[in-house]
Amino acid sequence: MLEEERKYEVEPRFTLPDLTPCLPSGGRVEERPSVTLTATYYDAPDLRMARAGVSLRYRKGDAEPWTVKLPSDSPGVRHEISRGGGPGTPPADLLALVTAFSRGAELEPAAVVRTVRRAYELRDADDRLLVEIADDAVSVLEDRKVQSKFREIEVERKGGGRKLLDRVEEALHEAGAVAGGFTPKLVRALGDAATGPPDLVRAGELPRKPRAGEVVTAAIRKGIERVLTHDPLVRLRAPVGDNDTAVHQMRVGCRRLRSDLKTFGPLVDSGWAKPLRDELGWLAGLLGGARDAEVLRARLRRTASVDPLSPPEEASVARIDADLAARHEEALVALDVGLRSDRYAKLVENLVAAAREPHLTPLAHERAVDVLPKLVSRPWRTFALGAKGVDGAADLDPYAPDEQWHAVRINGKRARYAVEAVAGVLGGAAPELAKALAGVQDLLGEHQDAATAAETWLDIAMSDPDDHALAVTAGRLFERERTSIRTVRAEFPEAWRRAAKPRMTDWLP
């Protein structure tokens, strides 16, 4: 679940103000009985999890005493996952959940925190819980002795809106509370040792005139961050936004990173890059099975609803969806096994090391504007002109087999990733070309999805030849997918013309 809260630092004698005026008409503030909570936090000896904004704790007295908290993209919002279990040994699934941050290190008690909590519930006239406020007097213990104390206020959003949080915040400020950012209790308890930079080095701002190595380093770091930040969300089966999934984003991270390591091969040590690409390919394969099933299930409903006046038989559509759901679950189980393996733990360690210090060649010290266009021109020309028996986009036969279009799509994706990696640095027409290539890639992606779906519908029907209604439904869905393919092939020449304008590609040697 997502936990959204704001924290405030207060003096020991701080008095919580009357918050009733912040509430809608008829609302009330209900004080809960005071409780004492003792939490033991676990981390590696170097506090790598705390430095990454992650915590794993055991809090005695909770119905589910083990809790992991993970950062999210939104300030003040964290993922909170709790499990049952006795003290001393964290649940295996929670240990797996923090793999990207612990990297397999042995976790041990890092801090013991005792909190005397006075809680207040802000409810509306219908008794709906809007906001929960925790007034915490915190003691940091060592060998059962108090080493330090502090007091803080946590305001957690429940059923209320952010405007209510703003009104509560204003009232707290007027009473003397100071916004404390979003510093977890664990970090405050551990002090400076927990406030150091995380082990995963993220891409920073590039200088105005970067070296080629600085650009490829930024690309590598972005790809690694994309992979590792989506790791726990994949394990949680959590959505990413309204229309995306963590499996998709983690897979894209693998693919972009592999593509960048190949495109910028002359800038990175081949002996270092190849094993990394191979292992990322293994991970992308695991993610691919789950992602393909996701896409097919979403596409099934979309294709079935194309013509509301002539819907296919619902029972047959449900039969196909059940088959896809089984495939999806099987792929997710295989993915879970892979993510819990020693092989994956080693890959995570290598990715963190790669982000920290990529192995660059002497060419990487040259100016980006002198080196990068030549490197990007290779995947671009392969896409445009073709290579190794694959047609180029410039002369792609509209009647070529689906497999040929798919091969062109793969080359197009590599070209798009390459241009996007340098567009912000090179400027000029590069950003426009990147945008145009994204449009081309969307068409080719639709072509591949439709071709895969068409064959899948028939395969499922053929698995049960006695179900004639299923065969008819699959045939109708097949024809709708082939219509989509014909539409893509008709639209492709114009999309390619926009991307291949000389003024957009003159910067490529």
Disulfide bonds with the S-S distance in Angstrom:
none
